[in-house]
Amino acid sequence: MFGRKGKSLYISAEAEADHLDPAEAFEHVLLSVRQQGWKGKHVVVLTPSAMNAIIELPVSAKKPKPVEQMHELVRWEVEPLLMQHQAQWTLGFLLELHGMLSHEQIVEINDIQKRQAKNTGAPRSVDRTPTKRFGELAMDLGYVSREQVQSLFVVQDWLRDEDDEVQCGWSAQGEVDDAPGVWNWLVSAAYSSSIQKWTTLCDDHDLTLLGLMPLTGNSLALLEQTDKSALILETSSLTTTAVRLHRQNVVSVRHLLNHTESMLNACLEAYHSENLTQHPAILLSCPTDNLPDLQAQFKEAIGHEVSLLPSQNPEYLSPGVMAAARHIFNLKGGKRISLIRQGGPLPPPLKRQENQAALLVGGLIALILVAELVMFIQHNNVSKEKAEIDARAKVLDDAVARINAQREEIDKRQAELEAQQESQRRMESRLDFFGQEMPERSLMVQAVLGIIQNTVNEQIIINRIDEMGRRVGVQADTAPTAVRPGHIVKDNFNIDAWALTESAGQEFVQNMKLAVAAWDMEVRDIQVFEKIGPMNMSGYSVSMSILHVVPIEEEAP
């Protein structure tokens, strides 16, 4: 129990209780301090069911939004974090924390639950066992008694609240370095049901609940002057909180459950979870009875200097209690943290209705004078800015005109260049056609005609020679149909002839194959079948295709 004298705090009464049930512990502490002469009426509760965190909001600390709007913004960001925080208070963790179960026993019970869950989803032909809750399995295995489980159910009920409306408090930190216009806010949050439980308990004892605060994470209120970068490690029997500060502002808050009775191990776990690339000033905060030994052990473990928080020494109480007292009595550093109350924080004094009415008349008069002055100044500023803008616009228009003229000249020259290039391409194509393709073509036609002339005898009549595309015969071609690898067909000649006898036709085909081979040509699509010839003479129709095959590289442009 604290009181204020000037700018200092004094302790008016002290008490503690070891009851598992928070309500019983509260009654025991209240009875003890009243016996010591305490007659106060206001209570602040530090509970692990509340939590604090850093969130980013596009709201400047210099121009905060109204409390209702701010409350909605903060609630939207912090609600999922609070759900995760509350989900940690499992029965298994509480049993392990109070030494009723070992870590190995908890793992064993979790494995049994997993196997039961699989059996529950098995087909009907398989024996299925209904899934049991954690406490029931622990009792079935004989690890704990029903009384122990029921006592921790009471504790869990105070730590895990209904998923209802979230109540918040907040305090502004610095602007985010890589996001202009976005500010860090240190927020604290708890469910309305948690506040209501403590409110009801306080009402039963004729007390007024001012609000809730997290059990750990508030020690930064004890700092009177912070380093540019610092790491505060605050530990208790339940949780350990790591708070990082940069340029005297909080940039991150991390809460960890203590899975070990050793505060040293809890601090080491929190320290290593930060993954520090640099070594800021390390400040330690914990209950005073463990402080001297813990400081020395932690310093030896990490190999860096470890300091105690200012005002954190054995003659004071726990750091969270001291920080809460600084906040309630508006002492230096107290505004760094916030109180969680129903409906959010109280509006600033100037935004309260009782103060606004007194300032309304004077404000209206001052507003008129200020408005006239502002309009006069703005008119002068606008006139000057207009003259500057007009001058800049003229310079810009002149520059745009010059650029457009240069661009038109470039487009014109580019069009002329493209026309010259197109003319050059046509000339090159014409020269290539008359200088190379026509002589080659003439030579090829002469070669084909010469071959036909040399292979035709008195039993063969040539009916037709054309280049109307390769023809596909009805009869199977005995020659391979595929072009040699690495070659393509450049020219194609179709020959229709008539032979007096079949042997004469086959001989004509064979002679053509031998003759065209010397000219890199092939005979394909051969057809020899019986057909009436000139003057109704019996004979055989002979047709074939002569392909001029060249290597691919010769055909490439």
Secondary structure, 3 states (H helix, E strand, C coil): CEEEECCEEEECCCCCCCCCCHHHHHHHHHHHHHHCCCCCCEEEEEECCCEEEEEEECCCCCCCCCHHHHHHHHHHHHHHHHHHHHHCCCHHHHHHHCCCCCHHHHHHHHHHHHHHHHHHCCCCCCCCCCCCCHHHHHHHCCCCCHHHHHHHHHHHHHHCCCCCCEEEEEEEEEECCCCCCCEEEEEEEEEHHHHHHHHHHHHHCCCEEEEEEECCCCHHHHCCCCCCEEEEEEECCCEEEEEEEECCEEEEEEEEECCCCCHHHHHHHHHHHCCCCCCCEEEEECCHHHHHHHHHHHHHHHCCCEEECCCCCCCCCCHHHHHHHHHHCCCCCHHHCCCECCCCCCCCHHHCHHHHHHHHHHHHHHHHHHHHHHHHHHHHHHHHHHHHHHHHHHHHHHHHHHHHHHHHHHHHHHHHHHHHHHHHHHHHHHHHHHHHHHHHHHHHHHHHHHHHHHHCCCCEEEEEEECCCCCCCCCCCCCCCCCCCCEEEEEEEEEEEEECCHHHHHHHHHHHHHHHHCCCEEEEEEEEEEEECHHHCEEEEEEEEEEEEEEHHHHCC
